[in-house]
Amino acid sequence: MKKFLLMLLLLLSFSVVLVACGDDADDTTNDAEPTGDEGEAEEPASGDPVEGGSITGAMHSAPTGLFNPIFYTETYENNILSITHESLVSQKNDLEFIPSLASDWVTNEDQTTITFTLEEGVTWHDGEPFTADDVVYTYSALADPDYIAAGGVRTVYVENLLGYEDYSSGETDEFEGVTADDDYTVTFHFAEPNVNPLYYSSFPIIPEHVFADIPVADIPSHTASLDPGEVIGTGPFAFTDMVEREQYNLTRYEDYWQGTPYLEEITWRIVDQSVMTGLLETGEIDFIADPEGVAAADYETVSGFGNVTIIEQPDFGYQIMGFKLHHRTSSDVEDGVIDPDNWEENEKISDPLVRQAIAQAINRPGFVEGLLYGRGDVINSPIAPQFWAYTDEVDQNEYDPAAAEALLDEAGYVDVTDDGFREDPNGEEWILNLDYPVGNELRERSAPIIAENLEEIGIQVNLRQPKEFTAYAEELENDNTDWDLYLIGWSLSSSDPDPSSLWGTRSAYNYSRWNNPESDELMQDALSAPDAFEQDYRADVYAEWQQLYAEDLPAVILYAQNKLYAHNDRFHGVDPLPYRFTNNTHLWWVSE
Amino acid sequence: MYKYIIRRILIFIPMLLALTIIVFALAQAAPGDPFTGQILDPNIDPEVYEMRREELGLNDPIPVQYFNWLTSILSGDLGQSIYYNGRSVLDLISQRFPNTMYLGLFALAITLTISIPIGIYSARKPYSALDYGATGFGFLGLAIPNFFFGLIAIYVFSINFGWFPSQGTITSNNLTGITALIDRLHHLVLPGITLGLAGTATYMRYMRSEVLDVLGSDYIRTAKAKGMSSNSVLYKHTLRNALIPIVTLMGFEFGALVSGAVITEQVFNFPGLGTLFLQSVMNQDYPVIMSMCLLFGVFILVGNLLADIFYCIVDPRIRYD
């Protein structure tokens, strides 16, 4: 145990050194904006695609080893599965859904069903034809009574389907949610009118002929989910070999339905983050992509390599400083109940003026410059900026300490005891607790700066010791404590902008315990048939919601980081999606 | 002697039991459980995790959980990892074990081949330039953190000169026979040296002071007086007696060998038990943590037992009954 502690200590000192290195690099950052437009910066320099060759990508942690779309839980698996498996529909750069395994679709009048016409001539990596039965099987497996017990977490895709309750509880053997009309036609039936049926039908399809005879409970431990050569998809490359935790080899599928891929092989190597950029420079690896990409601090170094192109695009996610507007009672925490009626208001920050003042006191542009080296943005709305639903036309809460002080004065929080700190309107001591976790270095570094910013306008902040993430997450959730301010990062879905899973009053992830009936109503409206079938209608409602959010401010959005992908210039045909590097991999090719 | 060994092995049982109780209690005392950290994906319904907890018995009282774990261990089942999606713990450990073993042995070989000759030489010529040089070098090796040395080694020998691979244990699965072996050794060089040099100072200093000590003792004077050549004095009388503390050290090393070298493994992406353990602790993967602690415990106890047995061999004066 002592040895282990020692190692931890070493690890810590390691990160300290890294931080120190980062600081040095800071001095040399210039403010001039070098290239880095979205995706399209990629214009093949040298003519037509060439057949053959291979490329190597790097990720810095290994997949846990479960290569089955319905069961994997780590993002590292997704680097492989997003190449080997396909869905009925995929998304393009503006996040609109486009045909993939399904060539066409129609919805009925009230959008309770959607019928897909499947591509014919698609085959699995083992040569079997892809049919509607595979789609039916995949969704039935997600809805299977044993699915959750076996470790599955993707029930979101089936919960809205007709007959899910009955099927998943084992009351019936017949799943009505997804049905095959013939070999190449499949229909999804929703229990209620569905605003975004394509999202629910965008799940990767697994082969029925492989899994049909395996009980769902045994799928995660079956070789067809684990072993290269036995993991079967319809994608342009098949998973053929691996040295576990070191490298994962994908070989092209000659009979791929969109045409034989140019590359012969794609290899993922697991590379320690500290040597990743070095290997990129020597050409030992060709690209660095999801999930972390290149660190913002390394931007200058990597762009100086000469043989490497960086693609910069906003990430789906942001870091927030949340306000614990309410706390749950101890008995509710005990029982795991989320009941707004029992919540206790946190009066220290219940005044929206105070929250706005805090937002305006935090130097958020400073974070983007100082912590992110300019590779990010200040945003004011909790919807991913890539979405049609995002609007920037909300209260900006710009950095303005003077305005922040004025707001606090207006709200009655003034310094009556002349100790340099403001007291609450009753003249009582007013101290805000700020809690934050370790694990994300930038976030850790932002906490003391926030405390400093707030103290500059006279708010006394009790900056707590950072907690190990699991411990932090538990306390964040079991919030019968004295927390006032907390830091957390969210990654967002790229499929639909609906913010209710994070900000709905009863949502478990609403850690602010924000209780605003108007907000709930708006989020509900944006999903209500039939008005919400029109995207413009939804956009209007979300615009209204975002303004409400910016005024009531359950959390300050600190910054949204950019994703930095880097690839060798010999690698062409790179066409990243806003949320993922791997896209149209059959069109990837290498020169030389 | 056999009685002694049997007695020692019997003592292992309550020791291991105590070890598992402590580790289990500590692991449970840490806040959260395997799912706490994961609960931050808004695309996943938190209800799902609650059902998983119930399913895995994580909501049971701690003594019940411990008892369940103990009974399954006794029936030879190490259980399933939670983080690794229900893969068997035995599978995970046995997959990493060879890597850790190769690295540990290779590093130990480097440590010994460097430190013992230098230690002996330093003792024979104490306060010579080489003695000071070796001591300085040894302590430098001890003082430089592994990750730093490892990174420097990677940048110089792998990235700049391209002599050695920097990541992983083999180039590909397709190699066979002698090429596969050479490939594996090739991958071992940098992490092996990184890990091996760090241990050099300790062994060297022990060797030096022990040899110096023995060289000053009466029986060595007698041997010299008999007219034995100094080489013969050294190899026949001195070394054997000087090895005792080295054997003790290696007894500990045996345990350290399996617990792996987290930092070195990390920097060189050398998948061994060290990183597995660290990751399991981070993810509160109880079944893996428990099994590995048990494994480490067994190895350390066995290592110490072996050291005790080796004492008899190197020093005939030591007898157990």
HADDOCK unambig.tbl for C-alpha pairs under 7 A between the chains (distance, minus, plus):
assign (segid A and resid 7 and name CA) (segid B and resid 262 and name CA) 6.99 0.50 0.50
assign (segid A and resid 64 and name CA) (segid B and resid 84 and name CA) 5.41 0.50 0.50
assign (segid A and resid 148 and name CA) (segid B and resid 48 and name CA) 6.71 0.50 0.50
assign (segid A and resid 148 and name CA) (segid B and resid 52 and name CA) 6.81 0.50 0.50
assign (segid A and resid 149 and name CA) (segid B and resid 52 and name CA) 5.95 0.50 0.50
assign (segid A and resid 149 and name CA) (segid B and resid 55 and name CA) 6.26 0.50 0.50
assign (segid A and resid 151 and name CA) (segid B and resid 52 and name CA) 6.99 0.50 0.50
assign (segid A and resid 151 and name CA) (segid B and resid 85 and name CA) 6.75 0.50 0.50
assign (segid A and resid 153 and name CA) (segid B and resid 44 and name CA) 6.33 0.50 0.50
assign (segid A and resid 153 and name CA) (segid B and resid 48 and name CA) 6.22 0.50 0.50
assign (segid A and resid 154 and name CA) (segid B and resid 44 and name CA) 6.44 0.50 0.50
assign (segid A and resid 156 and name CA) (segid B and resid 44 and name CA) 6.67 0.50 0.50
assign (segid A and resid 156 and name CA) (segid B and resid 45 and name CA) 6.93 0.50 0.50
assign (segid A and resid 221 and name CA) (segid B and resid 87 and name CA) 6.75 0.50 0.50
assign (segid A and resid 243 and name CA) (segid B and resid 172 and name CA) 6.94 0.50 0.50
assign (segid A and resid 243 and name CA) (segid B and resid 173 and name CA) 6.66 0.50 0.50
assign (segid A and resid 245 and name CA) (segid B and resid 271 and name CA) 6.46 0.50 0.50
assign (segid A and resid 246 and name CA) (segid B and resid 168 and name CA) 5.60 0.50 0.50
assign (segid A and resid 271 and name CA) (segid B and resid 167 and name CA) 6.38 0.50 0.50
assign (segid A and resid 271 and name CA) (segid B and resid 269 and name CA) 6.20 0.50 0.50
assign (segid A and resid 272 and name CA) (segid B and resid 266 and name CA) 6.62 0.50 0.50
assign (segid A and resid 272 and name CA) (segid B and resid 267 and name CA) 5.67 0.50 0.50
assign (segid A and resid 272 and name CA) (segid B and resid 268 and name CA) 6.79 0.50 0.50
assign (segid A and resid 272 and name CA) (segid B and resid 269 and name CA) 5.91 0.50 0.50
assign (segid A and resid 278 and name CA) (segid B and resid 159 and name CA) 6.75 0.50 0.50
assign (segid A and resid 279 and name CA) (segid B and resid 159 and name CA) 6.96 0.50 0.50
assign (segid A and resid 282 and name CA) (segid B and resid 159 and name CA) 6.78 0.50 0.50
assign (segid A and resid 469 and name CA) (segid B and resid 37 and name CA) 6.72 0.50 0.50
assign (segid A and resid 470 and name CA) (segid B and resid 31 and name CA) 6.72 0.50 0.50
assign (segid A and resid 470 and name CA) (segid B and resid 32 and name CA) 5.60 0.50 0.50
assign (segid A and resid 470 and name CA) (segid B and resid 36 and name CA) 5.79 0.50 0.50
assign (segid A and resid 470 and name CA) (segid B and resid 37 and name CA) 4.98 0.50 0.50
assign (segid A and resid 471 and name CA) (segid B and resid 31 and name CA) 4.83 0.50 0.50
assign (segid A and resid 471 and name CA) (segid B and resid 32 and name CA) 5.68 0.50 0.50
assign (segid A and resid 473 and name CA) (segid B and resid 36 and name CA) 6.24 0.50 0.50
assign (segid A and resid 473 and name CA) (segid B and resid 37 and name CA) 6.11 0.50 0.50
assign (segid A and resid 474 and name CA) (segid B and resid 32 and name CA) 5.72 0.50 0.50
assign (segid A and resid 474 and name CA) (segid B and resid 36 and name CA) 6.15 0.50 0.50
assign (segid A and resid 492 and name CA) (segid B and resid 42 and name CA) 6.99 0.50 0.50
assign (segid A and resid 493 and name CA) (segid B and resid 43 and name CA) 6.61 0.50 0.50
assign (segid A and resid 501 and name CA) (segid B and resid 42 and name CA) 6.04 0.50 0.50
assign (segid A and resid 502 and name CA) (segid B and resid 42 and name CA) 6.60 0.50 0.50
